[in-house]
Amino acid sequence: MDIQENPPIDASNESGDKLTKITTPNKNGKTGTEKRKKRSPAWNLFEVIPGTEHRNKHARCKTCGKEYNCGSKCGTGNMLEHLKTCPRNVYGDVGEMLFSPTQPSGKLRSPKFDPETVRDLLIQAIIKHELPFNFVEYEGIRTVFEFICSDIKLPCRNTAKTCVVRMFNHEKLELQNLLNLVPGRICLTSDLWTSIATDGYLTLAAHFVDNDWRLHKKILNFCRMPPPYTGVALSNKINSLLFEWGIEKKLFSITLDNASANKSFVDILRNQLNFRGALLMSGKFFHVRCCAHILNLIVQDGLREIDESVLKIQECIKYMKGSPARKHKFYDCVAQVGMVGNKRGLRQDVPTRWNSTYLMLESALFYRRAFINLGLNDSSFNCCPSPDEWDKFEKISKFLGHFYEVTCLFSGTKFHTSNLFFPKIFLIQNSITEAMVNTDSFLRKMGLQMSLKFEKYWSECNQILAIATILDPRYKF
């Protein structure tokens, strides 16, 4: 019996694979249909154009646009031959046409590597992860890259250093162009740092809003700053950096901590900028004191009134961390009070940072029951606070919590903070006032000392901060 052959019909499965519907006879001699994938690698770089009444169905090269007939009797030989000579085809061989596992759409990945791109990515990795320049000479790293692609030639450490410097200069130029396009004024922050080797460093950061009203923070400089750290030396250094960036006429303010030299430094810098007519209103709002640093000074004065109490918590943590045996015994006590699996650690404070003292109190209070249990099981642990002392620590921690929240808020760099100054400082003043009339004598002493420091620094405030609050629609006046 003769079977009539039907023309193939195009179809596609859910994954996007090209399918051809063909007819085959079944056992009863009737025709049926089956779906078959187009298995030729040519279809990876050719797309099928449906036929019309004026033209048959054809295939078009995805790279150069050349077209071939692709009817059921045409085959794919002509398309495969074209791939070998296609001027825009990056695949040297049909077998190199591999699907990228990260491209669910079926996009092909190129097996060829651009040496410049590989080197740039490698340099970016060195910068991002703070890797040494001789990272590129590690035998293991070279083995990995050799296995991935033998065409990749890693640079030496000297070349890597040169590339890092070149990339730094390129990014610096890009940032300089961005600063020149800033529609408004630029606010600066600066600070001094000391390394472990006691070398002095100066940081200068710019904060500005772009044309799309997005807030940016860019570190302009992190450079050596040898002593002396006088007002004259600091002003000369900052002035030279501003001239290098070309933004001396676009400045609005500079925020500094309350170091003794900063007052004279700002006065000298303000006079230098006013001489060029660079500041608004002759620099009346130029100097802004760092609110987080002032809060640090205020709380430090209050903590001096409870040094003995804080010392007891310090001794508890030092005792627990004094030896592996003590630490293991403490972990047993933690398990006995039902706190197994908790990964919260015990913190030790840093003398110059009051917020570390607050976090130390918080962590000690969290493990309060474990410390009490340790005092019952370890006769050598004689510095465990009494129940009254634990209650005292809890009140101190609650009181300091307000200052910690405001400090974290003022230290933010990814959102605006000037409009939050007066509302948050009012909360701080209210907390200090309540502490001064508290029934606990230790809180009254803390509140009194903190009030004196508060009046010293914030009896007069920068008016521009008041304007920022007025412009905030969330506050109605």
N, C-alpha and C positions, 0 to 999 in steps of 0.2 A: 504494500500500500504506500502510495506516495504521500510524503508529509510536506506540507507547504511551510516554507521558512518565512517567518515574520521578521521585519526589520527590528534592530535593537532599539530599546527605549532607555533614555538617560534617567537615572535616579540617584539619590544620595541617601546614605544612612545617617544616623543621628550624629556620628562623629565627624561628618563632613567628607567621608571617603567617597570617591566616585564609584558608582555601581553601574553595571550594565545588565539589563533584564534580557535573558535569552530564552528561547523556546526549545524544549526537548520532548521527545515522545515518551510516554509512560508505558507501562506494561500492556495497557489496553489499546495501545496505538494512538492514544490521544495526545495532543500537545499540552505541555505544562510550562510554567515559567520558573526560573531560578535567578537569584541575584548573585552576581560575581563581581568582586573588586577588580579595579583596574590595577594590575600588579606591576606594570612597566614603570621603571623609575623616571621615565620621561614626563609622567603626569605630575611629578613633584615641581617641575618648572614650567609646565604648560597649563593654561586654563582653557576650558571648553567654552566656545561661543555657540549658543544654540542656532540652528539653521532657520532660515526664513524662506518665503516663497521665491525670493530672488537669489538666494545663496544657500549652499549646503552648509551643514554643521562643520565648524573648523576649530582648530586649536591655536592659541596665541602664546608666544613665548613671554614669560613674565618679566624677563630682563631687557630684551631688545624690541619686543613687539612683533616679531616676524610671525606669519601665520601659515599654517599647513592644514590641508584637508584631513579630517579625522573620522571619516565614515567607517562603517564596519568592515569594509574591504581594503582600507588604506593601510592599517597597521601603524606602528610607531617608529619604524626604522628611520624614516626621514627626520623625525624629531630627535632621535638619539644622535644621529649624525650632526644635526645642527648644534647640539649641546657641546660638541667637541670644538666647534669653531666659533661659537657665539662670542662676540667681542666683549660683552658685559657679564659673561658667566664667570664667577670666581671659583667654580668647582672644576678642578683639572680633570676629574674622572667621574663617571656616573656613580661609582661606589662611594664617592665622598659626599654625596647628597644625603646627609643625615638629619633626622629630625631632632630639634633641641628638646630635651625633657622638660625644660622650664617654659616652653611655649606650647600651651595646650591648643592653640589655634593651628598648629601644624606648620609654623614658620620654620624655615630651614636655618640652621646655624652654619656660619662659614668655618671651614676647617683651617683657614689661614689666619695667622696672627699678625697684627700690626705691631712691629717692634716698638714704635713710639708710644702706642696706647698701653702696651704691657709695661713699659718703663714708667710711664706717668702713674699708672695704678700702683706700681711697686713703691714709688716715691711717696705717694699719698698714704700708703700703708705704713711706711716708716715714720711719717710725721704723725699720723693719727694715733699709733700705738707706741710712740716714743722709742722706736727701735734704734739700735746703734747702726752706724753706717756700714760696718762690716757684716751686717745681717745678710747682705747680698752675697757674701763670700762663704757663708756657712755651707759646709759640705752637704748636709741634709737638705737644705733648701734648693741647692743646685741639682741634687738628685731628683727631687720632686718635679722641678720644672723640666728637667731633661726627660723625665718619664711622660709628662703631659704633652710636651712638644719639643722635639729636638731642635726646632728652628729658633727657639727662644735663647738668646744670649744675654745672660744677666750682666749688668755693669759691675765694675769694681767699686770699692768703697769710696775712692776719690771721685769717680764719676757720679756716684750717688750723692756725695756731698755737693758737688757742683750743681746737680739737678735740683737739690733742695733749695739752694741759694737762688737758682734761677726761678723756681716756682714761687719762692718768697717774694722776689722782686716783681713777678707778674701779679701776684695777689695784692701786693702793696699798691701797684699802679691801678688795679681795678678798684680797690677801696678808695684811693685818692679821687678817682673819677666819680665814684658814688657820693663822696663827701661834697664834691663841687656841685652836684646836682640836688643837694638837700634844699628844699624850698624854705625851710625855717632856720632857726638857730640851733647850735650844737651845745649840749651840756657835757662837761668833763668831770671825771672822777680820777683821783690820783692817790697813790699810797706808796709807802716805802716798805721793803721786805728785806729780811736778813736770812741768808742761806746757812746751812750747817757749818760751812767753812767761814762764817761771819762776813761774807761778802755782801755789800749793799746793792739792792736793786730798786728801780723805780718803775711803777706801772702807770700808764696813762690810757684811759678808756674814754670813748666817745659814745654819747647816747643821743639819738635823734629820731625824728619821725619822717618817713619818706612820703612820696606823693600819694601813696595808697593808705596813708594813716597807720602804717605799721611801725611799731617801736623797734629800734635796733640798738644793740650794744656791740661795739667793735673795740677790741684792744688794739690801740695804735702802737704802743711801745711797751716792751719789757726789757729794760736795758740796765747796764751797770751804772751805779751811782756811788762813786767813792766819797768818803767824808772830805770836808765837814758838811753836815746837814743843816746848814744855816739858811736863813731866808734868801740871802743873795745867791748862794750856790743853787738852791732849788729853783728860784725864779729864772736864773740864766739857763738852767737845763730845760725847764718846761718851755721857755720862750724859744729856744733853738728847735725843739721838737715841733712846736706849733708852726714855726716858719717853714720847717721841712715839709709838713703836710699841707701848708698853704691855707689854713683855716683860721688864722688869727683874727680875721675880720668877720667871722661867722659865729663867734662864741656868745653864749648867754650867761653861763654860770660854771663854777667849778666847786665840787664838793670834796671836802677834806676832813680828816679827823682833827682832834683838838690838841695836836702836838704843839709845843711852845713855839717852834720855828715857823709854823704855818701862818700865823697872823702876820708876821713881817713879810713872809713869802708872798702872800696874797696882796698886801699893800704895794709891794714893789712891782709885781706882775700887773696889777691894775693900773698903776701909773704908766708902765711901759705901753700897755694896750690903749689907754686913753690918749697918749701922745699921738697915736696913729688914728684916733677917732674910731676905734674898733668896737667899743662897748656901748650898749644901750644905757641911756640916762647916766652916763659917766661911771658905769659900773656899780650903781647903787645896789643891785641885786646879784652882783657877781659872786660873792662869797657865800656859800651854803655850808653850814656845819653838819657833819655826818650825824644823823639822828641815832643810828644804831650804836655809834661810838659813845654818844652822850648817855644813852641808856646803860651802856656797859659801865661807865663811870659812876652813874647813880646807884646801880645795884651793887657795885663793888664796895661803895661806902656803907651800904646797908648790911652787906655780908660780914663786914668787919665786926659788927656787933654780936655776931653769933659764930665767931671763929671756932670756939671750943666745941660747939655742937656739930659743926661741919667736920671738925677734926675726927670726931668719933666715927662718923660714916667712912671717912677716908681710911681709918685704921681697920675697920671691918673688911673693906674691900682689899686692902693690902695684905691682911692676914690670910684671906681666902686664896689670893693669888701668890702667896709666898712660897708654895711648894706644890708639886703634883699630888702629894698625898692629901694635903689640905683641900685642894681643888676637888679631888675625887670624893672626899668625905662630904664636901658641900653639895656635890651632885647627888649623893645618896640622900642627903637631907631634903633636897628639892624633890626627889622621887617620893620620899616618905610623906610629904605634905600634898601629894597629888598634882605636881606641876611637871610631870614627865612629858617630854616632847616639846617643851617650850624652848625656843631658840633665842630668846631675848637675853642679851649679855649684860654684864655688870660694867659700868663705865667708871673710869677714874677722871677726876677733874684736872683742868689745866689752870694754874694760878692766874694767868692773864685773861682768861675767858670765863665770865660768870655763867654763861649759858651752859658750859661744861659742868659747872657745879650743880645747876638745876637738873641736868640730865643724870648726873650721878645720884642725886636725891631720888629722882623718879625711879631709876633702876633698883636702888636699894629698897625703896618702899614696895616695889613690885615683888621682891624676894623677901619681904619682911618675915613671913612665917618660916621660910627656910633658914634665915639667920637665927631666929628664936630657937628653932629645932637644933641648929648647930651649937648654940650656947648650952643646950641641955645635954648634948652628947659629947661635947669636947670641952674638957676642963681647962684646956690651955686658951680657949677663946674667951678671954675675960673683958673684951671691949664691946660686947653686945649691948646695944642700947636697952634701956628699961622701957616698959610700956608707955610711961609718960613721955619719955624722950621720942619714942616712935610717933606719938600723937603730935608732938611739937614739930617733928620733921614734916609731918603731913600738912600742917598749917603753913609752914614755911614754903613747902612746895606749891601749895595752892596759891599762895600770895605771889610767888615768883612766876607762876604760870602766865599771868597777864603780861608781864614784861617779856617773857620768852616769845609769846605769840606776836607781840608788836615788833620785837626785834626781827623775827623771821619775815614779817611783812615789809618792814623798812629795808631789809636786805635784798628784796626781790629785784631782779633786773629784766624780767620778761613782761612786766606790766607797770603801769604808771603808779607812782607812790606819792607824788607831791600833793595830790588832792586828798590823801588820807592822813596827812600830818596832824591837822588840828583835831579831827574826831578821835584819833587814837591817843594823842597826847592828853586829851581831856580824860580819857579812860585811865591813863597812867596817873594823872594828878588825883583823880577820884580814888584810886586804889591806895595811893600814899596817904591821902587824907583819912580814909577809913582805918588804915593801919595805925595812925597816930592817936586814935581814940579807942583802939581795941583794948579789951580787958586783959590780954596777955602782954606782959611787960616787954618781952623780947620783940614782939611786933611793933610796940610803941617806939622802942629805941631804934629799930630799923627804919620806921616811917619818919622819925625826926631827922635822922642823918640823910635820908634820901630826899627829904623835902628841902634841906639846905642846898644840896647839889642841884636839885631841880630849879630852884630860884636863881642859882648862879648862872645857869646856862640858858634857861628858857623864860626868864623874866621879860625878855624882849625877843621877838621872833621875826624871821624874814617875812616881809609883807607879801612877797610873791607867793608864799605858801598859802596865805589867806585867800589870795585871788584864785589860786588853783581850786580851793575848796568851794568858793562861791560859784565857779564855773561848772562844778559838778552838779548835774541836774538831780542827783539823788538827795542833795541837801538843800532844803528850802529856807530862805531867809526873808 
